[in-house]
Amino acid sequence: DVDPSFVKLTQSLFKSGNFIECAPFPPTAYAAGSFDLVFAYSVFSHLSEKATLAWMSEFERILKPGGVVAFTTRHESFFDFCEWAAAQEDTSPYLQALGALFPDMAKVRQAFRDGQFIHGNSHGVGGGGPRDGSFYGETWIPEAYVRRGFGTRFEYVAGYFDGSKYDQACFVMRKPG
């Protein structure tokens, strides 16, 4: 994680030193072909397109042939939450910022449906501290983009969303091998 306090908390909770702080952009210190699996839970729901592409390249480098990367990202239904947030009065600064993130929600939804990578940030959504607006915000990556944007480095395996279980979509990609 980019946040040293989250790393420290995770190390404490899991009683493990296997959690380390990383920079917002790669590279990592891991050797090429070191891992069979990379899992990014609620990471790509926040990264800019530049950061996403950089991390996917790094994951390709550190995965063994046949290795798998699984990640979550905002689902289209989170646009509904943004619209709800926009209609609220006297809410938290985050909800206010989230509600104001996209002035034309219909246009953004259409761009998502057209397969475009959607990332927005503003004061209040950028995360603050080590999660600054240069790479951090709210992100939606549609399946069409995943298939196009990562297809040259990874084989698309599957996508999954079940709003009754979790509010993010999950994608699984495999490094050819």
C-alpha positions as CSV (number, residue, x, y, z in Angstrom):
1,D,0.0,0.0,0.0
2,V,1.1,3.6,-0.5
3,D,-0.1,4.5,3.0
4,P,2.5,3.6,5.7
5,S,-0.2,3.6,8.4
6,F,-2.3,1.0,6.4
7,V,0.9,-1.1,6.0
8,K,1.6,-1.0,9.8
9,L,-2.1,-1.8,10.6
10,T,-2.1,-4.8,8.2
11,Q,1.2,-6.1,9.6
12,S,-0.2,-5.9,13.1
13,L,-3.6,-7.5,12.2
14,F,-2.0,-10.4,10.3
15,K,1.1,-10.6,12.5
16,S,3.2,-10.6,9.3
17,G,5.9,-8.6,7.7
18,N,4.7,-9.6,4.3
19,F,2.9,-6.3,3.8
20,I,5.1,-3.4,2.6
21,E,4.8,0.2,1.5
22,C,5.1,0.9,-2.2
23,A,5.3,4.0,-4.3
24,P,2.3,5.2,-6.3
25,F,4.0,4.1,-9.5
26,P,6.2,1.0,-10.2
27,P,8.7,-0.5,-10.4
28,T,8.8,-2.7,-7.4
29,A,11.9,-4.5,-6.1
30,Y,10.5,-7.9,-6.9
31,A,12.4,-10.0,-9.5
32,A,10.7,-10.8,-12.8
33,G,8.6,-13.9,-12.8
34,S,8.3,-14.0,-8.9
35,F,4.6,-14.6,-8.5
36,D,1.8,-16.9,-9.5
37,L,-0.9,-14.5,-8.4
38,V,-1.3,-10.8,-8.0
39,F,-4.6,-9.7,-6.3
40,A,-5.5,-6.0,-6.1
41,Y,-8.6,-5.5,-4.0
42,S,-10.1,-2.0,-4.2
43,V,-7.0,-0.6,-5.8
44,F,-8.0,-0.2,-9.4
45,S,-11.2,1.5,-8.2
46,H,-9.0,4.5,-7.4
47,L,-6.0,4.6,-9.8
48,S,-5.7,7.0,-12.7
49,E,-5.3,5.5,-16.2
50,K,-1.6,6.2,-16.2
51,A,-1.1,4.5,-12.8
52,T,-3.3,1.5,-13.9
53,L,-1.4,0.9,-17.1
54,A,1.9,1.2,-15.2
55,W,0.9,-1.3,-12.6
56,M,-0.5,-3.7,-15.2
57,S,2.9,-3.6,-16.9
58,E,4.6,-4.2,-13.6
59,F,2.3,-7.1,-12.8
60,E,3.1,-8.6,-16.2
61,R,6.8,-8.3,-15.4
62,I,6.6,-9.9,-11.9
63,L,4.2,-12.7,-12.8
64,K,5.4,-16.1,-13.9
65,P,4.2,-17.3,-17.3
66,G,0.6,-18.5,-16.8
67,G,0.3,-16.3,-13.7
68,V,-2.9,-14.6,-12.9
69,V,-3.8,-11.0,-11.9
70,A,-7.2,-10.4,-10.3
71,F,-8.4,-6.9,-9.5
72,T,-11.6,-5.0,-8.6
73,T,-12.8,-1.7,-9.9
74,R,-15.9,0.5,-9.6
75,H,-18.9,-1.0,-11.2
76,E,-21.3,1.0,-13.4
77,S,-23.8,0.9,-10.5
78,F,-21.5,3.2,-8.5
79,F,-22.6,6.0,-10.8
80,D,-26.0,5.6,-9.1
81,F,-24.3,6.2,-5.7
82,C,-22.6,9.4,-7.1
83,E,-26.0,10.7,-8.2
84,W,-27.5,9.9,-4.8
85,A,-24.6,11.7,-3.1
86,A,-25.3,14.8,-5.3
87,A,-28.9,14.9,-4.1
88,Q,-27.9,14.8,-0.4
89,E,-27.8,17.9,1.8
90,D,-25.5,18.4,4.8
91,T,-23.4,15.3,4.1
92,S,-19.7,14.5,4.6
93,P,-17.1,16.3,2.5
94,Y,-16.4,13.1,0.6
95,L,-20.0,12.6,-0.3
96,Q,-20.3,16.2,-1.4
97,A,-17.2,15.8,-3.6
98,L,-18.4,12.5,-5.0
99,G,-21.7,14.0,-5.9
100,A,-20.0,16.8,-7.7
101,L,-17.4,14.6,-9.5
102,F,-19.1,14.5,-12.9
103,P,-21.4,17.4,-13.8
104,D,-22.9,15.4,-16.8
105,M,-23.5,11.9,-15.4
106,A,-25.3,10.8,-18.6
107,K,-22.3,11.6,-20.7
108,V,-20.0,9.8,-18.3
109,R,-22.2,6.7,-18.2
110,Q,-22.3,6.7,-22.0
111,A,-18.5,6.9,-22.1
112,F,-18.3,3.9,-19.7
113,R,-20.8,1.9,-21.9
114,D,-18.6,2.8,-24.9
115,G,-15.7,1.1,-23.2
116,Q,-13.8,4.2,-22.0
117,F,-11.7,4.3,-18.9
118,I,-13.4,6.7,-16.4
119,H,-11.4,8.4,-13.7
120,G,-12.3,11.5,-11.7
121,N,-10.8,13.3,-8.8
122,S,-11.3,16.6,-7.1
123,H,-10.7,18.1,-3.7
124,G,-12.4,15.7,-1.3
125,V,-12.1,12.6,-3.6
126,G,-8.3,12.6,-4.1
127,G,-7.7,10.6,-0.9
128,G,-5.3,13.0,0.7
129,G,-1.9,12.2,2.3
130,P,0.0,9.6,0.3
131,R,-3.1,9.2,-1.9
132,D,-2.8,12.4,-3.8
133,G,-4.7,13.5,-6.9
134,S,-1.8,12.8,-9.3
135,F,-2.8,9.1,-9.3
136,Y,-5.8,8.7,-6.9
137,G,-9.5,9.3,-7.2
138,E,-12.5,7.3,-8.3
139,T,-12.2,4.9,-11.2
140,W,-14.5,2.8,-13.4
141,I,-12.9,0.3,-15.8
142,P,-15.4,-1.3,-18.2
143,E,-14.9,-4.9,-19.4
144,A,-14.5,-3.7,-23.0
145,Y,-11.5,-1.6,-21.9
146,V,-10.0,-4.4,-19.9
147,R,-10.2,-6.7,-23.0
148,R,-8.7,-4.0,-25.2
149,G,-6.3,-2.3,-22.9
150,F,-4.7,-5.3,-21.3
151,G,-5.2,-7.8,-24.1
152,T,-1.8,-7.3,-25.5
153,R,-0.1,-8.3,-22.3
154,F,-2.7,-10.6,-20.7
155,E,-5.4,-13.0,-21.7
156,Y,-8.8,-12.1,-20.5
157,V,-10.1,-14.9,-18.3
158,A,-13.3,-13.6,-16.6
159,G,-15.3,-10.7,-15.3
160,Y,-17.7,-10.9,-12.4
161,F,-20.2,-8.6,-10.6
162,D,-22.9,-9.4,-8.1
163,G,-24.2,-6.3,-6.5
164,S,-25.9,-8.3,-3.7
165,K,-22.4,-9.4,-2.5
166,Y,-20.1,-6.5,-3.3
167,D,-20.3,-3.2,-5.1
168,Q,-17.2,-3.6,-7.3
169,A,-16.6,-5.6,-10.4
170,C,-13.8,-8.1,-10.5
171,F,-11.7,-9.1,-13.5
172,V,-9.2,-11.9,-13.9
173,M,-6.4,-11.9,-16.4
174,R,-3.7,-14.5,-17.2
175,K,-0.1,-13.8,-18.4
176,P,0.4,-16.0,-21.5
177,G,2.8,-18.8,-20.9
